Amino acid sequence: MPDPRPALSPAAQHVQDTLRALGRDYPVRESERSTRTSAEAAQAVGCQVGQIAKSLVFRAVNSGRAVLVIASGANRVDEGRLAELLGEPIGRADPDFVRQHTGYAIGGVAPVGHASPLPIFIDEDLLAFDQIWAAAGTPNAVFPLPSSDLPALTGGRVAHLRAA
């Protein structure tokens, strides 16, 4: 029987395939509406902004490596705390750096399926929700998942990252 879900764009399909390879059948949803920002994503799926798992990529200053933070859409990241956890200063990553290291454009960085391995930090506030929504490869694709699955799915380190 054919899959009743509509065809996904290549980046969203990559996320769907990665999730399935990891033993998870979370349905990737792609729509005409933008999910680039946390507010847009929350409106598109009908949830609280805090339930959006926004992916932010930083550049480690000394090593030059990419660092992914998966934060609650309601929170700003305490960059000083992140640098402390990482053990080196961090800076903002430009769009080319993000795409090179994750394989995704800003606004669509998924928590899985990256172009190269990278350290991942997870905002502990996301775990307060039963269900969260994460980007799925494009600025208009998302997928739902139980928040309790995020650490095992990503290998990420849960930490207090919310800026005061």
Wavefront OBJ file of the C-alpha trace (Angstrom):
o trace
v 0.000 0.000 0.000
v 1.475 3.403 -0.946
v 2.362 5.960 1.741
v -0.602 8.400 1.995
v 1.672 11.246 3.106
v 2.684 13.738 0.394
v 6.220 13.635 -1.026
v 8.783 15.596 0.962
v 11.506 17.895 -0.306
v 14.973 16.267 -0.414
v 16.141 17.858 2.872
v 12.944 16.924 4.724
v 13.118 13.406 3.258
v 16.702 13.131 4.522
v 15.451 13.935 8.036
v 12.606 11.408 7.695
v 15.047 8.743 6.487
v 17.482 9.540 9.314
v 14.722 9.267 11.905
v 13.631 5.892 10.500
v 17.251 4.661 10.460
v 17.390 5.605 14.155
v 14.274 3.512 14.783
v 11.907 6.459 15.117
v 8.852 6.925 12.903
v 8.115 10.523 13.806
v 6.200 11.991 10.857
v 7.940 14.880 9.123
v 5.386 17.490 8.098
v 6.091 20.006 5.387
v 3.700 22.856 4.684
v 3.355 26.063 2.730
v 3.611 28.027 5.978
v 7.007 29.078 7.279
v 8.301 27.439 10.441
v 11.592 29.369 10.327
v 11.035 31.116 13.673
v 9.765 29.586 16.894
v 6.656 31.769 16.801
v 5.878 30.765 13.194
v 6.424 27.085 13.971
v 4.219 27.202 17.073
v 1.449 28.906 15.114
v 1.734 26.410 12.250
v 1.412 23.334 14.483
v -0.817 24.799 17.215
v 1.465 24.522 20.238
v 3.175 26.804 22.746
v 6.336 28.603 21.617
v 8.221 26.833 24.420
v 7.486 23.478 22.765
v 9.502 24.409 19.695
v 12.977 22.863 19.778
v 14.904 25.595 18.002
v 18.310 24.661 16.645
v 21.047 27.256 17.021
v 24.521 26.702 15.621
v 27.531 28.422 17.168
v 31.205 28.434 16.176
v 33.728 27.449 18.830
v 36.353 30.202 18.666
v 39.515 28.187 19.448
v 38.763 24.913 17.657
v 36.560 26.297 14.866
v 34.088 23.445 15.313
v 30.328 23.795 15.028
v 28.250 23.458 18.203
v 24.499 22.814 18.121
v 22.168 24.036 20.843
v 18.610 22.734 20.844
v 16.742 25.291 22.913
v 13.177 25.935 23.904
v 11.628 28.393 21.477
v 10.675 30.601 24.407
v 14.257 30.973 25.635
v 17.356 32.927 24.767
v 20.590 30.960 25.161
v 23.110 32.040 27.797
v 26.175 32.098 25.541
v 28.533 32.496 28.509
v 27.131 29.335 30.089
v 27.436 27.482 26.770
v 31.097 28.550 26.445
v 31.705 27.360 30.003
v 30.165 23.951 29.245
v 32.101 23.670 25.987
v 35.375 24.773 27.527
v 36.096 27.487 24.986
v 34.614 30.783 23.797
v 31.865 30.687 21.201
v 30.701 33.030 18.485
v 27.853 33.261 16.027
v 27.938 31.083 12.937
v 27.217 32.512 9.494
v 24.815 30.777 7.077
v 27.602 29.128 5.043
v 29.205 27.695 8.190
v 25.830 26.347 9.362
v 25.117 24.657 6.031
v 28.664 23.260 5.752
v 28.564 21.615 9.191
v 24.919 20.586 9.443
v 23.843 20.168 5.822
v 20.837 22.403 6.499
v 19.997 26.073 6.011
v 19.343 28.330 8.994
v 15.684 27.998 9.941
v 15.621 24.304 9.033
v 18.448 22.756 11.081
v 17.200 19.400 12.319
v 18.479 17.781 15.519
v 19.650 14.742 13.493
v 21.233 13.873 10.143
v 24.065 16.400 10.188
v 26.774 16.610 7.534
v 29.433 16.037 10.205
v 29.357 15.058 13.895
v 29.067 17.991 16.274
v 28.642 18.505 20.004
v 24.996 19.009 20.940
v 23.604 20.732 24.011
v 19.911 20.522 24.944
v 18.064 23.192 26.910
v 16.677 21.443 29.998
v 13.486 23.523 29.734
v 12.407 21.473 26.689
v 12.075 18.394 28.884
v 9.226 20.024 30.832
v 6.925 19.371 27.848
v 5.510 15.967 26.949
v 5.719 16.709 23.224
v 7.984 19.081 21.352
v 8.426 20.020 17.686
v 11.768 20.194 15.883
v 12.886 21.496 12.509
v 13.061 18.895 9.766
v 15.559 20.135 7.199
v 13.786 23.117 5.644
v 12.292 26.389 6.937
v 8.795 24.917 6.513
v 9.226 21.349 7.811
v 8.870 20.058 11.374
v 8.291 16.822 13.247
v 6.802 16.044 16.657
v 8.554 13.913 19.242
v 8.360 13.171 22.948
v 10.810 15.512 24.686
v 12.137 12.594 26.721
v 13.470 11.040 23.471
v 15.571 14.059 22.471
v 18.741 13.263 24.496
v 18.961 9.653 23.277
v 18.024 10.615 19.707
v 20.751 13.260 19.451
v 23.363 12.165 21.967
v 23.053 15.693 23.318
v 23.967 16.886 26.779
v 21.068 18.328 28.785
v 21.994 21.542 30.585
v 20.638 24.772 31.996
v 21.097 27.127 29.040
v 18.331 29.732 29.478
v 19.585 33.301 29.703
v 18.283 35.241 32.691
l 1 2 3 4 5 6 7 8 9 10 11 12 13 14 15 16 17 18 19 20 21 22 23 24 25 26 27 28 29 30 31 32 33 34 35 36 37 38 39 40 41 42 43 44 45 46 47 48 49 50 51 52 53 54 55 56 57 58 59 60 61 62 63 64 65 66 67 68 69 70 71 72 73 74 75 76 77 78 79 80 81 82 83 84 85 86 87 88 89 90 91 92 93 94 95 96 97 98 99 100 101 102 103 104 105 106 107 108 109 110 111 112 113 114 115 116 117 118 119 120 121 122 123 124 125 126 127 128 129 130 131 132 133 134 135 136 137 138 139 140 141 142 143 144 145 146 147 148 149 150 151 152 153 154 155 156 157 158 159 160 161 162 163 164
